[in-house]
Amino acid sequence: MANPGLRAAEREGLVRELMNARRAVRTARYDHDEVGAKAAHAAVDVAKRALGERGPVWWDDGVPDLNRHMARNTPYADWFAALA
């Protein structure tokens, strides 16, 4: 999700950049252009970071971040066990 704190015009510009970068990825893949694909992927990453979709979190909901924990070692342990 994009950072809701971005101004609408800024977010729109960044989304445009992201879409252009994604099209460049597609074109580079179609053309078998490894160098172009690498540059296009980097442009996608830059746009996503500017939008707040990657990189440091921009929100603070007060809930612990459990991303780096195994499900069985979290409050979701019972739910995870039931999947088996």
C-alpha positions in Angstrom: 0.0 0.0 0.0 1.2 3.5 -0.8 1.9 5.9 2.0 -1.4 7.8 2.5 0.6 10.8 3.7 1.7 11.5 0.1 0.1 14.4 -1.6 -2.3 13.3 -4.4 -0.2 14.9 -7.2 3.0 13.4 -5.8 1.4 9.9 -5.5 0.0 10.1 -9.1 3.5 11.1 -10.4 5.1 8.2 -8.6 2.5 5.8 -9.8 3.1 7.0 -13.4 6.9 6.4 -12.9 6.2 2.9 -11.5 4.0 2.0 -14.5 6.6 3.3 -16.9 9.2 1.3 -15.2 7.0 -1.8 -15.3 6.5 -1.3 -19.0 10.3 -1.0 -19.4 10.7 -4.3 -17.6 8.2 -6.0 -20.1 9.9 -4.4 -23.1 13.4 -5.5 -21.9 12.2 -9.0 -21.3 10.6 -9.2 -24.7 13.8 -7.8 -26.3 16.0 -10.2 -24.2 17.8 -7.1 -23.0 19.4 -8.2 -19.6 21.0 -4.8 -19.0 17.8 -2.9 -19.8 15.8 -5.3 -17.6 18.2 -4.8 -14.7 17.9 -1.0 -15.1 14.1 -1.2 -15.3 13.8 -3.4 -12.2 15.9 -0.8 -10.4 13.5 1.9 -11.5 10.6 -0.1 -10.3 12.3 -0.4 -6.9 13.0 3.3 -6.7 9.4 4.1 -7.5 8.0 1.6 -5.0 10.3 2.9 -2.2 9.2 6.5 -3.0 5.6 5.3 -2.7 6.3 3.7 0.6 5.5 0.2 -0.7 9.1 -1.0 0.1 11.7 0.1 2.6 11.1 1.4 6.1 7.5 1.3 7.3 5.6 4.5 7.4 2.9 3.4 9.8 2.9 2.6 13.5 -0.1 0.6 14.6 1.5 -0.4 17.9 1.5 -4.1 17.0 4.7 -6.0 17.1 6.2 -6.9 13.7 6.1 -10.7 13.5 7.4 -11.0 9.9 10.7 -12.5 11.0 9.1 -15.1 13.3 7.9 -18.6 12.5 4.1 -18.8 12.7 4.4 -21.5 15.4 6.2 -19.0 17.6 3.6 -16.3 17.4 0.1 -15.7 18.6 -1.0 -17.4 15.3 0.4 -20.7 16.4 -3.0 -22.4 16.9 -4.2 -21.2 13.5 -1.0 -22.4 11.9 -1.2 -25.8 13.5 -4.8 -26.2 12.3 -3.6 -25.8 8.7 -1.8 -29.2 8.8 
